[in-house]
Amino acid sequence: MQATEETAGANAPPPPGGGVAPLLEMRGIMKSYGPRKILDGVDFEVAPGEKVALIGPSGSGKTTILRLAIGLVEPDEGTIKIAGDYLWHEAGPTGLRRASERHTREVRRSVGIVFQQFNLFPHMTALENVREPLVHVLRLPLGQADQRASELLRRVGLADHLNKRPAQLSGGQQQRVAIARSMAMQPRIMLFDEVTSALDPEVVGEVLKVVRALAHETDMSMLIVTHEVNFAADIADRVLMFDEGKIVEEGPPSQVLRDPQQPRTRQFLRAILER
């Protein structure tokens, strides 16, 4: 992974939001797996409170962006900042140097993620799944953790299911538990990776309703990978179209989703709407 303080800021656009510093900022991001280049010099940012949707075909780099943002994978080149702090780097006497594991762990606490698969502990109840990070990461007393976990589960419509284990819940209910668990850490930016793709069509709406409410009712930034075009149009402030590891078009939903300027975007949306 290569970066210097000079190259990290070179040719960077001004912060979005009228001079407000980005909450998430990626510059010159390169990522390959073996001979396959997944991301090819990606630059973008997410402003505080901004909701950004990522669209594009499978394999275009969208999920890798999320995994980079939360620190699950490391870029080959480029820099990532979260709330003004480098994720993988620290300032040294001669420029940027590789960050310690402790630094990276602290910086990524500002980021939450909800995956396609629910990743719940099968032996724990819904309440216990949400309580787990509150007790073991935030070190809250058990009673306080239970109270906050209960409130979060009520917020996602699961007040009557606190003591059920994942096997007793539908796929949509399990995904809502996963959302509540991520919210428990009070992230400043939440990442959603195709959160409805593993669900039966009849329960997709209940999960989208929860995410939509979070988007409309909180000032939390969001980065959302989705193929749900109408959903993206409803909640996103900005849409990024990815193809072959690059951003090929970006702008407000009214442009990118309703009147795309790039042939590749038009082709992709036509395929989505005709499926």
Residue pairs with C-beta under 8 A, 6 or more apart in sequence:
1 74
1 75
1 76
1 77
1 78
1 88
1 98
2 76
2 77
3 28
3 77
3 78
3 79
3 89
3 96
4 95
4 96
5 91
5 95
5 96
6 95
7 28
8 27
8 28
8 79
8 89
8 96
9 27
12 27
12 43
13 43
13 45
15 21
15 22
15 45
15 47
16 22
16 45
16 46
16 47
16 50
17 47
17 48
17 50
20 47
20 48
21 84
22 45
22 46
22 47
22 48
22 81
23 46
23 47
23 48
23 50
23 82
23 83
23 110
23 188
23 189
23 221
24 45
24 46
24 69
24 80
24 81
24 82
24 111
24 189
24 221
24 223
25 44
25 45
25 46
25 79
25 80
25 81
25 82
26 42
26 43
26 44
26 45
26 65
26 68
26 69
26 78
26 79
26 80
26 81
27 43
27 78
27 79
27 80
28 41
28 42
28 43
28 77
28 78
28 79
29 39
29 41
29 42
29 43
29 65
29 68
29 75
29 77
29 78
29 80
30 37
30 39
30 40
30 41
30 75
30 76
30 77
30 78
31 37
31 38
31 39
31 61
31 64
31 68
31 73
31 75
31 76
31 245
32 38
32 76
37 245
38 59
38 61
38 64
38 245
39 61
39 64
39 65
39 68
39 75
39 245
40 244
40 245
40 246
41 78
41 246
42 61
42 65
42 78
42 245
42 246
42 247
43 247
44 240
44 247
44 250
46 52
46 189
46 221
46 223
47 221
48 188
48 219
48 221
49 219
49 220
49 221
50 221
50 222
50 237
50 238
51 215
51 221
51 222
51 224
51 235
51 236
51 237
51 238
52 221
52 222
52 223
52 224
52 236
52 237
52 238
52 239
52 240
53 224
53 225
53 226
53 232
53 235
53 236
53 238
53 239
53 240
53 253
54 62
54 65
54 223
54 224
54 225
54 226
54 239
54 240
54 242
55 62
55 225
55 226
55 227
55 229
55 232
55 239
55 240
55 241
55 242
55 256
55 268
56 62
56 241
56 242
56 243
56 268
57 243
57 268
60 242
60 243
60 244
60 245
61 242
61 244
61 245
61 246
62 225
62 242
63 193
63 194
63 225
64 73
65 223
65 225
65 242
66 113
66 191
66 193
66 223
66 225
67 73
68 74
68 75
68 80
69 80
69 82
69 111
69 189
69 191
69 223
70 108
70 111
70 112
70 113
70 191
71 87
71 88
71 104
71 105
71 107
71 108
71 111
74 88
75 88
79 86
79 88
79 89
79 96
80 86
80 87
80 88
81 87
82 107
82 108
82 110
82 111
82 188
82 189
83 107
83 110
83 188
85 107
86 96
86 99
86 107
87 99
87 104
87 107
87 108
88 98
88 99
88 104
89 96
89 97
89 98
89 99
90 96
90 97
90 98
90 99
90 100
90 103
91 97
99 107
109 185
109 187
110 187
110 188
110 189
111 187
111 188
111 189
111 190
111 191
112 182
112 183
112 185
112 187
112 189
112 190
112 191
113 182
113 190
113 191
113 192
113 193
114 175
114 178
114 179
114 182
114 190
114 191
114 192
114 193
114 195
115 178
115 193
115 195
116 193
116 194
116 195
116 197
116 198
117 198
118 166
118 171
118 174
118 175
118 177
118 178
118 198
119 178
120 129
120 166
120 174
120 177
120 178
120 181
121 128
121 129
121 132
121 166
122 165
122 166
122 167
123 165
124 132
124 165
125 162
125 163
125 164
125 165
126 153
126 158
126 161
126 162
126 163
126 164
126 165
126 166
126 169
126 173
126 177
126 180
127 146
127 149
127 150
127 153
127 162
127 163
129 166
129 177
129 181
130 149
130 152
130 153
130 177
130 180
130 181
130 184
131 142
131 145
131 146
131 149
131 184
132 181
133 181
133 184
133 185
134 140
134 144
134 145
134 148
134 149
134 184
135 142
135 145
137 185
138 145
138 184
138 185
140 148
148 184
149 180
149 184
150 159
150 162
152 180
152 181
152 183
152 184
153 159
153 161
153 162
153 177
153 180
155 180
155 183
156 176
156 177
156 179
156 180
156 210
157 176
157 206
157 210
158 173
158 176
158 177
158 180
161 168
161 169
161 173
166 174
166 177
169 177
170 203
171 198
171 199
171 200
171 203
172 199
172 200
172 203
172 204
172 206
172 207
173 203
175 195
175 196
175 198
175 199
175 207
176 206
176 207
176 210
179 195
179 207
179 210
179 211
179 214
182 190
183 190
183 214
187 220
188 220
188 221
189 220
189 221
189 222
189 223
190 214
190 220
190 221
190 222
190 223
191 222
191 223
191 224
192 211
192 222
192 223
192 224
192 225
192 226
193 225
194 225
194 226
194 227
195 207
195 211
195 226
196 204
196 207
196 208
196 226
196 228
197 227
199 207
204 228
208 228
208 231
211 224
211 231
211 235
212 231
212 234
212 235
214 220
214 222
215 222
215 235
216 235
222 235
224 232
224 235
224 236
226 232
227 272
229 257
229 269
229 272
229 273
232 239
232 253
232 257
233 253
233 254
233 257
233 258
236 253
237 252
238 250
238 251
238 252
238 253
239 250
239 251
239 252
239 253
239 256
239 257
240 247
240 249
240 250
241 247
241 248
241 249
241 250
241 256
241 260
241 262
241 264
241 265
241 268
242 248
243 264
243 268
248 262
248 264
248 265
249 256
249 260
249 261
249 262
249 264
249 265
250 256
255 261
256 265
257 269
260 266
260 269
